């Protein structure tokens, strides 16, 4: 069984650098074809597929040459030339036929696209209808219908241009009466807010629900709105500049879901606001308009004819015709009500898909959907081949989806950059009190032409790929419809528990695709919403709901999929999995599932897969790297003895972490990436046993791995200083700070970290302790957050450190010298090395970092002065109660 390149080495520095950059690329990248969640970078995907198929030269000069080519092909702008170079290498290694590759969780199509670029015979599978359409539009249509047109361009792009203009001219004419132009420029952005009645009956005014008063706060313009009471109403006026009355324009009438009336000052708490929304329903108010004239933008209050046009749109909306199969013109389907964690609108009674849009937005989208359908019929009437007509219509439907994404009542305004945030800035819909509406033909973000242009750029890239169309199927990864041993490699990015609710998220687009191209894909749109019965996710819906999928059921479904993957790969083939999860239990479950499927990990690599600037609130979402696990069908049948495995584990982790350090991995990435090498060791044995014959569980093996990682990290952080002075509490504190900064971490992760140091977290959570429990998470407390810290006769160095920085910060120098002398920490290099390492692991501006730098900056003077107090009994020192 010949080793492949990915089992020997990869040019991770270059590939990770380009993958990180790629997450911010736009023009021509497939991420701009249609929104899909957790799509992996093309650079990473290309490298993984190539490395999984290319035999290792087993010769250092030849390997260096090959790695240089892989690294040189990593950049997105080099994807064509680099792909051709790597394809040539792969063709030489596979002279008889192209390698056959499967991705049965194909999602947004990154992995199969790069396999196609490399000349493989590619098979892409996904159960989700929206993902399936994205894959057809990425992996099949551009390669099938890319012949040259008369002008030298691609006919597929020419067709898209022609029919998008056909739709644009008709839609703009039909919708023009609903978008009057009262000013000198063209209205492009409309600013709306939801409204509710003041809960004080004596006031009863309609409150405009605004998150802030900012309209523009950029280097170009500063514009705000002012709220004034005028009789029984609260008027909204547009004004230039920041407020001059001393008011805070960053604040509106809503805060943490509560609402305060600007007229009488009465506040409705969040619970009352939710009840009002459910029982009565929010109103809506158009309060500002942005005109565009060339490069000039002007903000103003809406004109009377604009207010009238909004009211008229609702009556016209009712006249939109149903589709040929009787589907309503706009999506009246109910949302899955148990998904309130993903859709904040549900707790406010907004529970239908059309409820996410105002009437004029629905009129725009319903009109565009009807015209996409009409365009598809016209294409056929004009003699276009049906398959091509379906392809062009699909891209037009994707343009409609882009308009919907930027034109819902959950699109908010970024005043600092004067741009619209789309409906899905995260993998959920957040509540929007005020929102934007777009004129779809004004040429701004979210417009029809802008949406078509994004797709045009992607098609230019995809039509240029030298490959054959992939085999794209909608199917279930738990029952793969291929014979045993069919594939040379299976490369997948499997779902991660409840990280992404793909089906529920994609329903947003499914309901519009049904209305635009449902007649072209009747087999995909038989159900009201995306079918979810066989979806491999954990759905944390209410346990009594039909949508609930338990933790155990997810693992059972993933196990069935892994069993199928192991079945369809050749006995000497490779299975490569991309996995990114901070939950240790998830890794333990994956290791069990791989072993149960008969797959063993031969090597692993951490690869950059997430955009560094993405928003996050939990450590469970802050991984910047994925771990690529390289697996083969197991041939081992032996047992491993515990003591031998421990030694092997420590040696393997030390060796691999040295490589990871060259990639400048730190913190959570470093911890999680090191799990892969542990898998490599464990997977060699059917089971691990003690000399007594007792089997060691996967859970305990993972604790061993974490201990090895933690101790390796500590030696690295302390720079070779003697760490014997540091007890387990201090070592855990240092490791926690370095790995997770100041963020709370999930309780499971905290308990596992504690176990790595043989520490019971319940003791550390007591008054005066090191940690605090907040909900389902633990937070590590800094010295400025701890109260009543005391030291006993044998103090923990971390407690001494925390009291020391408090005393230093308070200017209590004599007591500080006594503490450092009596504890013997003043002259202990390991103590000072730990203080320095903790400070360096924290970001600039962090309070603890500032305190530690102040203390360590006086190290020499304090070490000398503390010598006068060496030998004093700490029990006699009562100064260090910092209450």
Buried (B, 14 or more C-beta within 10 A) or exposed (E): EEEBBBBBBBBBEBBBBBBBBBBEBEEBBBBBBBBBBBBBBBBBBBBBBBBBBBBBBEEEEEBEEBBEBBBBBBBBEBBBEBBBBBBEBBEEBBEEEBBBBBBBBBBBBBBBBBBBBBBBBBBBBBBBBBBBBBBBBBBBBBBBBBEEEEEEEBBBBBBBBEBBEBBBEBBBEBBEEBBBBEBEBBBBBBBBBBBBBBBBEEBBBBBBBBBBBBBBBBEEBBBBBBBEBEEEEBBBBBBEEBEEEEEEBEBBBBEEBBBBBBBBEBBBEBEBBBEBBBEEBBBBBBBBBBBBEEEEBBBBBBBEEBEEBBEBBEEBBEEBEEBEEEBBBBBEBEBBBBBBBBBBBBBBBBBBBBBBBBBBBBBBBBBBBBBBBEBBEBBBEEEBEEEBBBBBBBBBBBBBBBBBBBBBBBBBBBBEEBBBBBBBBEBBBBBBBBBBBBBBBBEBBBBBBBBBBBBBBBBBBBBEBEBBBBBBBBBBBBEBEBEEBBBBBBBBBBBBBBBBBBBBBBBBBBBBBBBBBBBBBEEBBEEBBBBBEEBBBBBBBEEEEEBBBEBEBBBBBBBBBBBBBBBBBBEEBBBBBBBBBBBBBBBBBBBBBBBEBBBBBBBBBBBBBBBEEEEEEEBBBBBBBBBBBBBBBBEEEEEBEBEEBBEBBBEBBBEBBEBBBEBEBBBBBBBBBBBBBBBBBBBBBEEBBEEEEEEBEBBBBBBBBBBBBBBBBBEBBBEEBEBEBBBEBBBBBBBBBBBBBBBBBBBBBBBBBBBBBEBEBEEBBEEBBBBBBEEEBBBBBBBBBBEEBBBEEEBBBBBBBBBBBBBBBEEBBEBBBBBBBBBBBBBBBBBBBBBBBBBBBBEEEBBBBBBBBEBBEEBEEBBEBBBEBEEBEBEEBEEBEBE
